[in-house]
Amino acid sequence: MKRTLDTAGLSLLAIVLLGMPVWMNIARLNVSLGTSLLLFGLAAASVNILVGYTGFMAFGNAAFFGVGAYGSALFSHYIMPDNMIVSTIVGAVTGTLSAFILAPFLIRRRGIYFALMTVAFGQVYYFIAYRWSNVTGGEDGFSISRPHLFGPNGLAMEGATYYYYVLVIFVAVMVFLWFLVRSPFGLSLRAISQNEVRVRYLAINSDKLIFKALVISGMVAGIAGSLYSMSINFAYPLLMDWHQSGDFVMMTILGGAGTLWGPFIGAIIYTLAANVLSSKTETWQIMIGALFVICVLFFPKGILGFLSRASTTSEREDVDTTLDHVHTDALAQGEPG
């Protein structure tokens, strides 16, 4: 039954995503809004790796998002102005490196201390972009021209064409995350969120797993930020601000932390509300806040988490089984706990 529902849901999602330019046109909305849904969904998915699967509240992923945005924008502006593929890769790499730099300072912190340090380091990145005005444009940011796909003679990435380019990368990243969360590594992250002490007793180095989770989270956020700066043809410091991180966390919790598609559902709800309701009423933030409060009170696992809670027992059994395999591998390799 669950497999049938999953198949039906994925089929419906595929129809919606593939026909997004048509649906946006029918609703008299710009296709760039559909692109933003995908990119904020990826950004929320990066948060979900830490918040949903590892159990660490992270309020600094906007830093990785913004570094990815600036990385591709600066590369496109100063080095190679007309190659979309390379600019996207550069954004992913810079987001990954930014997480790699911060991870050693974060992996031994837990609870509120981890959350506060992610905020603090995120603001460091924000103020670097804000103050380094001769490179980043400072408070005003700077504009870029959206690159062609493969150089100046390549395919122009405008409108629906750019949307489908982003959709291909979105699907690739989500497939990667699907395999990741079902791998021994992904299930070990879930075990850390449930009982880190037990994980250490099984001779598994949880700090090493958290380090890898942070770096992967930074990579996904960097990809999203890279594509977002090229979507709006602009990069600016507020992309790194802690308010932006809070939005990503809200999307994750609203849709369902710890589920693959929950953050994307939350991103759809939040982004549509921000773009559509804000044009209708000045009190749209109050409406979003009320929706978030209702979700926390009545759907603590998020919208998608509530719908899929029947699978919780089997997931926990999978975690236990996988930990046995990981424990055996760790002992065989002589890995310290």
C-alpha positions as a Python dict, from the first residue, in 0.01 Angstrom:
ca = {
    (1, 'M'): (0, 0, 0),
    (2, 'K'): (276, 241, 99),
    (3, 'R'): (474, 159, -214),
    (4, 'T'): (167, 229, -426),
    (5, 'L'): (117, 566, -257),
    (6, 'D'): (485, 650, -302),
    (7, 'T'): (468, 567, -672),
    (8, 'A'): (152, 772, -717),
    (9, 'G'): (305, 1065, -531),
    (10, 'L'): (626, 1058, -736),
    (11, 'S'): (426, 1033, -1059),
    (12, 'L'): (219, 1336, -962),
    (13, 'L'): (534, 1524, -863),
    (14, 'A'): (696, 1442, -1198),
    (15, 'I'): (392, 1574, -1385),
    (16, 'V'): (394, 1895, -1181),
    (17, 'L'): (767, 1956, -1222),
    (18, 'L'): (787, 1870, -1591),
    (19, 'G'): (489, 2093, -1667),
    (20, 'M'): (589, 2375, -1432),
    (21, 'P'): (637, 2638, -1708),
    (22, 'V'): (286, 2558, -1835),
    (23, 'W'): (131, 2573, -1487),
    (24, 'M'): (307, 2903, -1414),
    (25, 'N'): (180, 3048, -1739),
    (26, 'I'): (-175, 2938, -1659),
    (27, 'A'): (-147, 3097, -1313),
    (28, 'R'): (0, 3412, -1474),
    (29, 'L'): (324, 3372, -1279),
    (30, 'N'): (679, 3395, -1405),
    (31, 'V'): (862, 3066, -1463),
    (32, 'S'): (1146, 3202, -1249),
    (33, 'L'): (921, 3135, -950),
    (34, 'G'): (922, 2766, -1043),
    (35, 'T'): (1302, 2782, -1058),
    (36, 'S'): (1310, 2937, -711),
    (37, 'L'): (1091, 2654, -577),
    (38, 'L'): (1349, 2400, -691),
    (39, 'L'): (1646, 2593, -556),
    (40, 'F'): (1497, 2670, -217),
    (41, 'G'): (1394, 2305, -204),
    (42, 'L'): (1759, 2208, -249),
    (43, 'A'): (1869, 2459, 15),
    (44, 'A'): (1613, 2316, 259),
    (45, 'A'): (1731, 1964, 170),
    (46, 'S'): (2083, 2066, 273),
    (47, 'V'): (1947, 2172, 612),
    (48, 'N'): (1755, 1846, 636),
    (49, 'I'): (2081, 1647, 627),
    (50, 'L'): (2174, 1806, 959),
    (51, 'V'): (1838, 1883, 1120),
    (52, 'G'): (1630, 1592, 995),
    (53, 'Y'): (1873, 1303, 969),
    (54, 'T'): (2157, 1388, 1209),
    (55, 'G'): (1945, 1568, 1468),
    (56, 'F'): (2160, 1884, 1481),
    (57, 'M'): (1979, 2218, 1466),
    (58, 'A'): (2173, 2424, 1210),
    (59, 'F'): (2113, 2794, 1148),
    (60, 'G'): (2413, 2859, 925),
    (61, 'N'): (2337, 2693, 592),
    (62, 'A'): (2265, 3028, 433),
    (63, 'A'): (2641, 3085, 460),
    (64, 'F'): (2707, 2787, 231),
    (65, 'F'): (2421, 2899, 7),
    (66, 'G'): (2564, 3251, -17),
    (67, 'V'): (2923, 3134, -67),
    (68, 'G'): (2804, 2916, -355),
    (69, 'A'): (2617, 3215, -499),
    (70, 'Y'): (2918, 3443, -473),
    (71, 'G'): (3155, 3172, -593),
    (72, 'S'): (2976, 3121, -923),
    (73, 'A'): (2896, 3492, -961),
    (74, 'L'): (3256, 3605, -906),
    (75, 'F'): (3388, 3331, -1130),
    (76, 'S'): (3141, 3423, -1403),
    (77, 'H'): (3212, 3795, -1361),
    (78, 'Y'): (3593, 3795, -1341),
    (79, 'I'): (3725, 3469, -1488),
    (80, 'M'): (3496, 3284, -1729),
    (81, 'P'): (3193, 3499, -1809),
    (82, 'D'): (3001, 3260, -2031),
    (83, 'N'): (2999, 2897, -1922),
    (84, 'M'): (2703, 2782, -1712),
    (85, 'I'): (2834, 2432, -1643),
    (86, 'V'): (3170, 2547, -1505),
    (87, 'S'): (3010, 2827, -1301),
    (88, 'T'): (2774, 2577, -1140),
    (89, 'I'): (3063, 2347, -1051),
    (90, 'V'): (3258, 2638, -903),
    (91, 'G'): (2961, 2729, -684),
    (92, 'A'): (2932, 2370, -562),
    (93, 'V'): (3304, 2355, -485),
    (94, 'T'): (3309, 2685, -295),
    (95, 'G'): (3006, 2580, -89),
    (96, 'T'): (3178, 2250, -8),
    (97, 'L'): (3504, 2422, 88),
    (98, 'S'): (3325, 2669, 314),
    (99, 'A'): (3165, 2379, 503),
    (100, 'F'): (3498, 2193, 510),
    (101, 'I'): (3660, 2495, 678),
    (102, 'L'): (3389, 2529, 943),
    (103, 'A'): (3332, 2160, 1016),
    (104, 'P'): (3635, 2109, 1248),
    (105, 'F'): (3505, 2388, 1474),
    (106, 'L'): (3153, 2244, 1487),
    (107, 'I'): (3180, 1866, 1509),
    (108, 'R'): (3245, 1854, 1886),
    (109, 'R'): (2960, 2087, 1975),
    (110, 'R'): (2615, 1960, 2061),
    (111, 'G'): (2269, 2101, 2120),
    (112, 'I'): (2228, 2475, 2153),
    (113, 'Y'): (2605, 2529, 2130),
    (114, 'F'): (2615, 2375, 1784),
    (115, 'A'): (2320, 2590, 1673),
    (116, 'L'): (2472, 2911, 1810),
    (117, 'M'): (2809, 2843, 1649),
    (118, 'T'): (2647, 2787, 1311),
    (119, 'V'): (2478, 3126, 1348),
    (120, 'A'): (2805, 3291, 1452),
    (121, 'F'): (3012, 3146, 1168),
    (122, 'G'): (2734, 3220, 921),
    (123, 'Q'): (2744, 3585, 1025),
    (124, 'V'): (3122, 3587, 978),
    (125, 'Y'): (3070, 3495, 613),
    (126, 'Y'): (2795, 3756, 588),
    (127, 'F'): (3015, 4039, 719),
    (128, 'I'): (3305, 3936, 495),
    (129, 'A'): (3077, 3976, 194),
    (130, 'Y'): (2931, 4296, 341),
    (131, 'R'): (3268, 4463, 410),
    (132, 'W'): (3478, 4336, 117),
    (133, 'S'): (3305, 4583, -110),
    (134, 'N'): (3576, 4612, -377),
    (135, 'V'): (3523, 4243, -462),
    (136, 'T'): (3168, 4155, -354),
    (137, 'G'): (3001, 4492, -411),
    (138, 'G'): (2937, 4528, -39),
    (139, 'E'): (2584, 4595, 79),
    (140, 'D'): (2460, 4655, -275),
    (141, 'G'): (2598, 4329, -415),
    (142, 'F'): (2672, 4310, -785),
    (143, 'S'): (2498, 4206, -1103),
    (144, 'I'): (2606, 3936, -1347),
    (145, 'S'): (2489, 3819, -1686),
    (146, 'R'): (2352, 3467, -1695),
    (147, 'P'): (2606, 3249, -1879),
    (148, 'H'): (2526, 3035, -2183),
    (149, 'L'): (2541, 2659, -2135),
    (150, 'F'): (2875, 2590, -2307),
    (151, 'G'): (3043, 2921, -2381),
    (152, 'P'): (2922, 3225, -2578),
    (153, 'N'): (2805, 3015, -2870),
    (154, 'G'): (2616, 2769, -2651),
    (155, 'L'): (2250, 2742, -2562),
    (156, 'A'): (2103, 3061, -2411),
    (157, 'M'): (1972, 2984, -2062),
    (158, 'E'): (1654, 3190, -2046),
    (159, 'G'): (1306, 3125, -1910),
    (160, 'A'): (1192, 2764, -1942),
    (161, 'T'): (1534, 2655, -2072),
    (162, 'Y'): (1703, 2758, -1751),
    (163, 'Y'): (1422, 2602, -1547),
    (164, 'Y'): (1479, 2262, -1708),
    (165, 'Y'): (1854, 2296, -1656),
    (166, 'V'): (1790, 2353, -1286),
    (167, 'L'): (1537, 2067, -1284),
    (168, 'V'): (1798, 1822, -1417),
    (169, 'I'): (2040, 1918, -1140),
    (170, 'F'): (1760, 1911, -881),
    (171, 'V'): (1666, 1554, -979),
    (172, 'A'): (2031, 1446, -977),
    (173, 'V'): (2086, 1586, -626),
    (174, 'M'): (1763, 1433, -492),
    (175, 'V'): (1857, 1092, -637),
    (176, 'F'): (2197, 1128, -469),
    (177, 'L'): (2028, 1209, -137),
    (178, 'W'): (1788, 916, -182),
    (179, 'F'): (2081, 677, -203),
    (180, 'L'): (2268, 861, 73),
    (181, 'V'): (1998, 837, 338),
    (182, 'R'): (1947, 466, 265),
    (183, 'S'): (2317, 385, 276),
    (184, 'P'): (2496, 267, 593),
    (185, 'F'): (2627, 623, 627),
    (186, 'G'): (2279, 776, 609),
    (187, 'L'): (2128, 529, 851),
    (188, 'S'): (2418, 587, 1089),
    (189, 'L'): (2330, 958, 1085),
    (190, 'R'): (1978, 864, 1189),
    (191, 'A'): (2123, 652, 1467),
    (192, 'I'): (2322, 954, 1589),
    (193, 'S'): (2000, 1156, 1607),
    (194, 'Q'): (1837, 881, 1814),
    (195, 'N'): (2122, 787, 2048),
    (196, 'E'): (2475, 912, 1982),
    (197, 'V'): (2611, 746, 2296),
    (198, 'R'): (2507, 407, 2166),
    (199, 'V'): (2669, 483, 1831),
    (200, 'R'): (2999, 551, 2008),
    (201, 'Y'): (2963, 230, 2209),
    (202, 'L'): (2948, 45, 1877),
    (203, 'A'): (3300, 174, 1797),
    (204, 'I'): (3171, 422, 1538),
    (205, 'N'): (3336, 763, 1524),
    (206, 'S'): (3032, 990, 1530),
    (207, 'D'): (3245, 1305, 1491),
    (208, 'K'): (3371, 1176, 1157),
    (209, 'L'): (3014, 1109, 1039),
    (210, 'I'): (2901, 1457, 1148),
    (211, 'F'): (3198, 1609, 964),
    (212, 'K'): (3096, 1433, 643),
    (213, 'A'): (2733, 1536, 692),
    (214, 'L'): (2837, 1902, 727),
    (215, 'V'): (3048, 1889, 411),
    (216, 'I'): (2772, 1721, 208),
    (217, 'S'): (2523, 1975, 342),
    (218, 'G'): (2754, 2256, 233),
    (219, 'M'): (2788, 2104, -113),
    (220, 'V'): (2412, 2082, -166),
    (221, 'A'): (2360, 2437, -35),
    (222, 'G'): (2644, 2559, -257),
    (223, 'I'): (2482, 2408, -565),
    (224, 'A'): (2152, 2575, -477),
    (225, 'G'): (2317, 2912, -413),
    (226, 'S'): (2519, 2893, -733),
    (227, 'L'): (2210, 2834, -945),
    (228, 'Y'): (2010, 3095, -753),
    (229, 'S'): (2258, 3376, -818),
    (230, 'M'): (2250, 3292, -1189),
    (231, 'S'): (1872, 3274, -1176),
    (232, 'I'): (1835, 3630, -1044),
    (233, 'N'): (2157, 3754, -1214),
    (234, 'F'): (2266, 3900, -883),
    (235, 'A'): (2462, 3817, -567),
    (236, 'Y'): (2429, 4009, -242),
    (237, 'P'): (2526, 3961, 127),
    (238, 'L'): (2173, 3901, 260),
    (239, 'L'): (2185, 3558, 95),
    (240, 'M'): (2415, 3463, 386),
    (241, 'D'): (2222, 3630, 665),
    (242, 'W'): (2089, 3424, 956),
    (243, 'H'): (1735, 3526, 861),
    (244, 'Q'): (1782, 3332, 537),
    (245, 'S'): (1905, 3033, 737),
    (246, 'G'): (1594, 3060, 951),
    (247, 'D'): (1378, 3049, 638),
    (248, 'F'): (1550, 2728, 527),
    (249, 'V'): (1497, 2570, 869),
    (250, 'M'): (1131, 2674, 864),
    (251, 'M'): (1084, 2516, 521),
    (252, 'T'): (1241, 2193, 647),
    (253, 'I'): (1029, 2171, 962),
    (254, 'L'): (712, 2280, 784),
    (255, 'G'): (739, 2008, 519),
    (256, 'G'): (882, 1737, 741),
    (257, 'A'): (1236, 1708, 874),
    (258, 'G'): (1384, 1363, 829),
    (259, 'T'): (1188, 1291, 510),
    (260, 'L'): (1336, 1313, 163),
    (261, 'W'): (1067, 1530, 3),
    (262, 'G'): (944, 1714, 311),
    (263, 'P'): (1183, 2011, 277),
    (264, 'F'): (1077, 2057, -85),
    (265, 'I'): (710, 2057, 17),
    (266, 'G'): (792, 2315, 283),
    (267, 'A'): (986, 2524, 30),
    (268, 'I'): (688, 2521, -206),
    (269, 'I'): (449, 2636, 65),
    (270, 'Y'): (679, 2905, 202),
    (271, 'T'): (802, 3039, -133),
    (272, 'L'): (455, 3055, -288),
    (273, 'A'): (324, 3230, 21),
    (274, 'A'): (612, 3478, 20),
    (275, 'N'): (572, 3560, -349),
    (276, 'V'): (195, 3538, -394),
    (277, 'L'): (54, 3644, -57),
    (278, 'S'): (301, 3930, -25),
    (279, 'S'): (153, 4085, -338),
    (280, 'K'): (-199, 4055, -194),
    (281, 'T'): (-158, 4158, 168),
    (282, 'E'): (98, 4317, 398),
    (283, 'T'): (23, 4064, 671),
    (284, 'W'): (154, 3762, 479),
    (285, 'Q'): (433, 3702, 734),
    (286, 'I'): (173, 3674, 1010),
    (287, 'M'): (-9, 3411, 803),
    (288, 'I'): (312, 3214, 750),
    (289, 'G'): (391, 3241, 1121),
    (290, 'A'): (45, 3114, 1212),
    (291, 'L'): (82, 2823, 969),
    (292, 'F'): (418, 2735, 1124),
    (293, 'V'): (273, 2743, 1477),
    (294, 'I'): (-17, 2520, 1371),
    (295, 'C'): (226, 2279, 1208),
    (296, 'V'): (447, 2261, 1519),
    (297, 'L'): (149, 2208, 1749),
    (298, 'F'): (-50, 1956, 1546),
    (299, 'F'): (204, 1814, 1299),
    (300, 'P'): (536, 1810, 1488),
    (301, 'K'): (693, 1588, 1223),
    (302, 'G'): (585, 1824, 946),
    (303, 'I'): (324, 1777, 677),
    (304, 'L'): (495, 1493, 494),
    (305, 'G'): (626, 1343, 816),
    (306, 'F'): (271, 1322, 947),
    (307, 'L'): (153, 1146, 631),
    (308, 'S'): (437, 894, 636),
    (309, 'R'): (460, 826, 1010),
    (310, 'A'): (335, 469, 958),
    (311, 'S'): (682, 379, 828),
    (312, 'T'): (861, 490, 1146),
    (313, 'T'): (888, 143, 1298),
    (314, 'S'): (1040, -16, 990),
    (315, 'E'): (1289, 272, 959),
    (316, 'R'): (1409, 218, 1315),
    (317, 'E'): (1454, -150, 1248),
    (318, 'D'): (1660, -61, 941),
    (319, 'V'): (1879, 164, 1155),
    (320, 'D'): (1946, -117, 1403),
    (321, 'T'): (2026, -365, 1128),
    (322, 'T'): (2257, -123, 949),
    (323, 'L'): (2440, -34, 1271),
    (324, 'D'): (2527, -399, 1312),
    (325, 'H'): (2690, -398, 967),
    (326, 'V'): (2865, -66, 1028),
    (327, 'H'): (2989, -194, 1364),
    (328, 'T'): (3134, -504, 1202),
    (329, 'D'): (3307, -296, 933),
    (330, 'A'): (3446, -53, 1189),
    (331, 'L'): (3593, -334, 1397),
    (332, 'A'): (3741, -497, 1088),
    (333, 'Q'): (3914, -169, 996),
    (334, 'G'): (4021, -100, 1351),
    (335, 'E'): (3833, 230, 1364),
    (336, 'P'): (3832, 385, 1712),
    (337, 'G'): (3506, 478, 1878),
}
